[in-house]
Amino acid sequence: MSLVIRQRNVSEVVILDLTGRLWILDLPLRDMITRLLSEGQRHFVLHVSGVDYIDSSGLGQLITIWTSVRNKGGFMTVLNPTKRVRRLLEITRLTTVFQIVEKESEAIELVRKASA
């Protein structure tokens, strides 16, 4: 299943609801973040509860996105990963890089505090 991205804005925070696979054949997330950064957006929540599969290329995309956001003075958090995705992030030790939260309100608050 191709990655489907739905964008929502809450104040200055862009919430991207992701559904499908984050893998080598799909690059729309990276392209969307690049576009949003060029438009001045800096604060992102990636809602990944609908992502059922991430390969090494998908992990690379997340790292590239996180780096791009940080380099622009922004902040990104990962919201509500599935058990499978959370385990992958733990195995790769990306839990030490990404802020991972379970509730949307917590993610928005975390992004707002980081941007203050």
PyMOL CGO cylinders between C-alpha atoms (Angstrom):
from pymol import cmd
from pymol.cgo import CYLINDER

trace = [
    CYLINDER, 0.00, 0.00, 0.00, 1.40, 3.38, -1.02, 0.3, 1, 1, 1, 1, 1, 1,
    CYLINDER, 1.40, 3.38, -1.02, 1.90, 5.99, 1.64, 0.3, 1, 1, 1, 1, 1, 1,
    CYLINDER, 1.90, 5.99, 1.64, -1.09, 8.30, 2.07, 0.3, 1, 1, 1, 1, 1, 1,
    CYLINDER, -1.09, 8.30, 2.07, -0.49, 11.62, 3.82, 0.3, 1, 1, 1, 1, 1, 1,
    CYLINDER, -0.49, 11.62, 3.82, -3.22, 13.83, 5.24, 0.3, 1, 1, 1, 1, 1, 1,
    CYLINDER, -3.22, 13.83, 5.24, -2.16, 17.27, 6.47, 0.3, 1, 1, 1, 1, 1, 1,
    CYLINDER, -2.16, 17.27, 6.47, -3.79, 19.10, 9.35, 0.3, 1, 1, 1, 1, 1, 1,
    CYLINDER, -3.79, 19.10, 9.35, -2.69, 22.34, 11.00, 0.3, 1, 1, 1, 1, 1, 1,
    CYLINDER, -2.69, 22.34, 11.00, -3.14, 23.09, 14.68, 0.3, 1, 1, 1, 1, 1, 1,
    CYLINDER, -3.14, 23.09, 14.68, -1.92, 26.64, 15.32, 0.3, 1, 1, 1, 1, 1, 1,
    CYLINDER, -1.92, 26.64, 15.32, 1.70, 26.65, 14.11, 0.3, 1, 1, 1, 1, 1, 1,
    CYLINDER, 1.70, 26.65, 14.11, 2.03, 22.86, 14.19, 0.3, 1, 1, 1, 1, 1, 1,
    CYLINDER, 2.03, 22.86, 14.19, 1.66, 20.75, 11.05, 0.3, 1, 1, 1, 1, 1, 1,
    CYLINDER, 1.66, 20.75, 11.05, 0.24, 17.30, 11.79, 0.3, 1, 1, 1, 1, 1, 1,
    CYLINDER, 0.24, 17.30, 11.79, 0.80, 14.72, 9.08, 0.3, 1, 1, 1, 1, 1, 1,
    CYLINDER, 0.80, 14.72, 9.08, -1.40, 11.63, 9.40, 0.3, 1, 1, 1, 1, 1, 1,
    CYLINDER, -1.40, 11.63, 9.40, 0.42, 8.80, 7.62, 0.3, 1, 1, 1, 1, 1, 1,
    CYLINDER, 0.42, 8.80, 7.62, -1.16, 5.57, 6.41, 0.3, 1, 1, 1, 1, 1, 1,
    CYLINDER, -1.16, 5.57, 6.41, 0.53, 2.75, 4.51, 0.3, 1, 1, 1, 1, 1, 1,
    CYLINDER, 0.53, 2.75, 4.51, 4.18, 1.89, 3.99, 0.3, 1, 1, 1, 1, 1, 1,
    CYLINDER, 4.18, 1.89, 3.99, 7.18, 4.13, 4.41, 0.3, 1, 1, 1, 1, 1, 1,
    CYLINDER, 7.18, 4.13, 4.41, 9.63, 2.47, 2.07, 0.3, 1, 1, 1, 1, 1, 1,
    CYLINDER, 9.63, 2.47, 2.07, 12.00, 2.84, -0.86, 0.3, 1, 1, 1, 1, 1, 1,
    CYLINDER, 12.00, 2.84, -0.86, 9.27, 3.14, -3.47, 0.3, 1, 1, 1, 1, 1, 1,
    CYLINDER, 9.27, 3.14, -3.47, 7.52, 6.07, -1.78, 0.3, 1, 1, 1, 1, 1, 1,
    CYLINDER, 7.52, 6.07, -1.78, 9.10, 9.49, -1.29, 0.3, 1, 1, 1, 1, 1, 1,
    CYLINDER, 9.10, 9.49, -1.29, 6.09, 11.81, -0.90, 0.3, 1, 1, 1, 1, 1, 1,
    CYLINDER, 6.09, 11.81, -0.90, 6.72, 12.42, 2.81, 0.3, 1, 1, 1, 1, 1, 1,
    CYLINDER, 6.72, 12.42, 2.81, 10.24, 13.71, 2.21, 0.3, 1, 1, 1, 1, 1, 1,
    CYLINDER, 10.24, 13.71, 2.21, 9.04, 15.85, -0.68, 0.3, 1, 1, 1, 1, 1, 1,
    CYLINDER, 9.04, 15.85, -0.68, 6.12, 17.23, 1.35, 0.3, 1, 1, 1, 1, 1, 1,
    CYLINDER, 6.12, 17.23, 1.35, 8.33, 18.17, 4.31, 0.3, 1, 1, 1, 1, 1, 1,
    CYLINDER, 8.33, 18.17, 4.31, 10.81, 19.85, 1.96, 0.3, 1, 1, 1, 1, 1, 1,
    CYLINDER, 10.81, 19.85, 1.96, 7.98, 21.90, 0.45, 0.3, 1, 1, 1, 1, 1, 1,
    CYLINDER, 7.98, 21.90, 0.45, 6.53, 22.80, 3.86, 0.3, 1, 1, 1, 1, 1, 1,
    CYLINDER, 6.53, 22.80, 3.86, 9.95, 23.88, 5.13, 0.3, 1, 1, 1, 1, 1, 1,
    CYLINDER, 9.95, 23.88, 5.13, 10.40, 26.08, 2.05, 0.3, 1, 1, 1, 1, 1, 1,
    CYLINDER, 10.40, 26.08, 2.05, 7.01, 27.65, 2.85, 0.3, 1, 1, 1, 1, 1, 1,
    CYLINDER, 7.01, 27.65, 2.85, 8.20, 28.53, 6.36, 0.3, 1, 1, 1, 1, 1, 1,
    CYLINDER, 8.20, 28.53, 6.36, 6.67, 25.71, 8.39, 0.3, 1, 1, 1, 1, 1, 1,
    CYLINDER, 6.67, 25.71, 8.39, 8.99, 24.52, 11.18, 0.3, 1, 1, 1, 1, 1, 1,
    CYLINDER, 8.99, 24.52, 11.18, 7.00, 22.39, 13.60, 0.3, 1, 1, 1, 1, 1, 1,
    CYLINDER, 7.00, 22.39, 13.60, 5.80, 18.90, 12.72, 0.3, 1, 1, 1, 1, 1, 1,
    CYLINDER, 5.80, 18.90, 12.72, 4.00, 15.92, 14.24, 0.3, 1, 1, 1, 1, 1, 1,
    CYLINDER, 4.00, 15.92, 14.24, 4.22, 12.70, 12.26, 0.3, 1, 1, 1, 1, 1, 1,
    CYLINDER, 4.22, 12.70, 12.26, 1.19, 10.62, 13.23, 0.3, 1, 1, 1, 1, 1, 1,
    CYLINDER, 1.19, 10.62, 13.23, 2.33, 7.11, 12.29, 0.3, 1, 1, 1, 1, 1, 1,
    CYLINDER, 2.33, 7.11, 12.29, -0.34, 4.87, 13.83, 0.3, 1, 1, 1, 1, 1, 1,
    CYLINDER, -0.34, 4.87, 13.83, -1.44, 3.96, 10.29, 0.3, 1, 1, 1, 1, 1, 1,
    CYLINDER, -1.44, 3.96, 10.29, 2.06, 3.01, 9.12, 0.3, 1, 1, 1, 1, 1, 1,
    CYLINDER, 2.06, 3.01, 9.12, 2.35, -0.77, 9.07, 0.3, 1, 1, 1, 1, 1, 1,
    CYLINDER, 2.35, -0.77, 9.07, 5.79, -1.11, 7.50, 0.3, 1, 1, 1, 1, 1, 1,
    CYLINDER, 5.79, -1.11, 7.50, 9.05, 0.84, 7.38, 0.3, 1, 1, 1, 1, 1, 1,
    CYLINDER, 9.05, 0.84, 7.38, 12.14, -0.39, 5.55, 0.3, 1, 1, 1, 1, 1, 1,
    CYLINDER, 12.14, -0.39, 5.55, 15.71, 0.92, 5.78, 0.3, 1, 1, 1, 1, 1, 1,
    CYLINDER, 15.71, 0.92, 5.78, 14.97, 3.54, 3.13, 0.3, 1, 1, 1, 1, 1, 1,
    CYLINDER, 14.97, 3.54, 3.13, 11.96, 4.69, 5.16, 0.3, 1, 1, 1, 1, 1, 1,
    CYLINDER, 11.96, 4.69, 5.16, 14.14, 4.99, 8.26, 0.3, 1, 1, 1, 1, 1, 1,
    CYLINDER, 14.14, 4.99, 8.26, 16.60, 6.98, 6.16, 0.3, 1, 1, 1, 1, 1, 1,
    CYLINDER, 16.60, 6.98, 6.16, 13.78, 9.29, 5.10, 0.3, 1, 1, 1, 1, 1, 1,
    CYLINDER, 13.78, 9.29, 5.10, 12.80, 9.89, 8.73, 0.3, 1, 1, 1, 1, 1, 1,
    CYLINDER, 12.80, 9.89, 8.73, 16.39, 10.72, 9.65, 0.3, 1, 1, 1, 1, 1, 1,
    CYLINDER, 16.39, 10.72, 9.65, 16.74, 13.03, 6.64, 0.3, 1, 1, 1, 1, 1, 1,
    CYLINDER, 16.74, 13.03, 6.64, 13.47, 14.76, 7.50, 0.3, 1, 1, 1, 1, 1, 1,
    CYLINDER, 13.47, 14.76, 7.50, 14.43, 15.15, 11.16, 0.3, 1, 1, 1, 1, 1, 1,
    CYLINDER, 14.43, 15.15, 11.16, 17.81, 16.62, 10.14, 0.3, 1, 1, 1, 1, 1, 1,
    CYLINDER, 17.81, 16.62, 10.14, 16.21, 19.03, 7.66, 0.3, 1, 1, 1, 1, 1, 1,
    CYLINDER, 16.21, 19.03, 7.66, 13.68, 20.21, 10.24, 0.3, 1, 1, 1, 1, 1, 1,
    CYLINDER, 13.68, 20.21, 10.24, 16.37, 20.68, 12.91, 0.3, 1, 1, 1, 1, 1, 1,
    CYLINDER, 16.37, 20.68, 12.91, 18.65, 22.54, 10.47, 0.3, 1, 1, 1, 1, 1, 1,
    CYLINDER, 18.65, 22.54, 10.47, 15.82, 25.02, 9.85, 0.3, 1, 1, 1, 1, 1, 1,
    CYLINDER, 15.82, 25.02, 9.85, 15.37, 25.58, 13.60, 0.3, 1, 1, 1, 1, 1, 1,
    CYLINDER, 15.37, 25.58, 13.60, 12.26, 23.42, 13.78, 0.3, 1, 1, 1, 1, 1, 1,
    CYLINDER, 12.26, 23.42, 13.78, 11.09, 20.45, 15.79, 0.3, 1, 1, 1, 1, 1, 1,
    CYLINDER, 11.09, 20.45, 15.79, 9.53, 17.12, 14.89, 0.3, 1, 1, 1, 1, 1, 1,
    CYLINDER, 9.53, 17.12, 14.89, 7.87, 14.49, 17.01, 0.3, 1, 1, 1, 1, 1, 1,
    CYLINDER, 7.87, 14.49, 17.01, 6.56, 11.02, 16.18, 0.3, 1, 1, 1, 1, 1, 1,
    CYLINDER, 6.56, 11.02, 16.18, 3.04, 10.25, 17.36, 0.3, 1, 1, 1, 1, 1, 1,
    CYLINDER, 3.04, 10.25, 17.36, 1.57, 6.88, 18.28, 0.3, 1, 1, 1, 1, 1, 1,
    CYLINDER, 1.57, 6.88, 18.28, 3.70, 4.33, 16.42, 0.3, 1, 1, 1, 1, 1, 1,
    CYLINDER, 3.70, 4.33, 16.42, 2.38, 0.79, 16.15, 0.3, 1, 1, 1, 1, 1, 1,
    CYLINDER, 2.38, 0.79, 16.15, 4.12, -1.88, 18.24, 0.3, 1, 1, 1, 1, 1, 1,
    CYLINDER, 4.12, -1.88, 18.24, 5.97, -3.06, 15.14, 0.3, 1, 1, 1, 1, 1, 1,
    CYLINDER, 5.97, -3.06, 15.14, 7.20, 0.43, 14.22, 0.3, 1, 1, 1, 1, 1, 1,
    CYLINDER, 7.20, 0.43, 14.22, 8.09, 1.25, 17.83, 0.3, 1, 1, 1, 1, 1, 1,
    CYLINDER, 8.09, 1.25, 17.83, 10.14, -1.95, 18.05, 0.3, 1, 1, 1, 1, 1, 1,
    CYLINDER, 10.14, -1.95, 18.05, 11.98, -1.02, 14.85, 0.3, 1, 1, 1, 1, 1, 1,
    CYLINDER, 11.98, -1.02, 14.85, 12.77, 2.42, 16.28, 0.3, 1, 1, 1, 1, 1, 1,
    CYLINDER, 12.77, 2.42, 16.28, 14.00, 0.78, 19.49, 0.3, 1, 1, 1, 1, 1, 1,
    CYLINDER, 14.00, 0.78, 19.49, 16.20, -1.77, 17.67, 0.3, 1, 1, 1, 1, 1, 1,
    CYLINDER, 16.20, -1.77, 17.67, 17.79, 0.99, 15.56, 0.3, 1, 1, 1, 1, 1, 1,
    CYLINDER, 17.79, 0.99, 15.56, 18.12, 3.21, 18.65, 0.3, 1, 1, 1, 1, 1, 1,
    CYLINDER, 18.12, 3.21, 18.65, 16.19, 5.97, 16.90, 0.3, 1, 1, 1, 1, 1, 1,
    CYLINDER, 16.19, 5.97, 16.90, 14.17, 6.36, 20.09, 0.3, 1, 1, 1, 1, 1, 1,
    CYLINDER, 14.17, 6.36, 20.09, 17.21, 8.32, 21.31, 0.3, 1, 1, 1, 1, 1, 1,
    CYLINDER, 17.21, 8.32, 21.31, 16.84, 10.70, 18.34, 0.3, 1, 1, 1, 1, 1, 1,
    CYLINDER, 16.84, 10.70, 18.34, 13.09, 11.11, 17.86, 0.3, 1, 1, 1, 1, 1, 1,
    CYLINDER, 13.09, 11.11, 17.86, 10.66, 12.37, 20.46, 0.3, 1, 1, 1, 1, 1, 1,
    CYLINDER, 10.66, 12.37, 20.46, 7.96, 9.67, 20.52, 0.3, 1, 1, 1, 1, 1, 1,
    CYLINDER, 7.96, 9.67, 20.52, 4.61, 10.23, 22.23, 0.3, 1, 1, 1, 1, 1, 1,
    CYLINDER, 4.61, 10.23, 22.23, 1.28, 8.43, 22.42, 0.3, 1, 1, 1, 1, 1, 1,
    CYLINDER, 1.28, 8.43, 22.42, -1.24, 11.29, 22.54, 0.3, 1, 1, 1, 1, 1, 1,
    CYLINDER, -1.24, 11.29, 22.54, -1.78, 14.05, 20.02, 0.3, 1, 1, 1, 1, 1, 1,
    CYLINDER, -1.78, 14.05, 20.02, -2.25, 16.71, 22.67, 0.3, 1, 1, 1, 1, 1, 1,
    CYLINDER, -2.25, 16.71, 22.67, 1.09, 15.71, 24.22, 0.3, 1, 1, 1, 1, 1, 1,
    CYLINDER, 1.09, 15.71, 24.22, 2.81, 15.87, 20.82, 0.3, 1, 1, 1, 1, 1, 1,
    CYLINDER, 2.81, 15.87, 20.82, 1.43, 19.36, 20.10, 0.3, 1, 1, 1, 1, 1, 1,
    CYLINDER, 1.43, 19.36, 20.10, 2.46, 20.60, 23.54, 0.3, 1, 1, 1, 1, 1, 1,
    CYLINDER, 2.46, 20.60, 23.54, 5.95, 19.13, 23.14, 0.3, 1, 1, 1, 1, 1, 1,
    CYLINDER, 5.95, 19.13, 23.14, 6.39, 20.85, 19.77, 0.3, 1, 1, 1, 1, 1, 1,
    CYLINDER, 6.39, 20.85, 19.77, 5.09, 24.16, 21.12, 0.3, 1, 1, 1, 1, 1, 1,
    CYLINDER, 5.09, 24.16, 21.12, 7.48, 24.05, 24.12, 0.3, 1, 1, 1, 1, 1, 1,
    CYLINDER, 7.48, 24.05, 24.12, 10.41, 23.19, 21.87, 0.3, 1, 1, 1, 1, 1, 1,
    CYLINDER, 10.41, 23.19, 21.87, 9.64, 26.15, 19.63, 0.3, 1, 1, 1, 1, 1, 1,
    CYLINDER, 9.64, 26.15, 19.63, 9.44, 28.63, 22.52, 0.3, 1, 1, 1, 1, 1, 1,
]
cmd.load_cgo(trace, "trace")
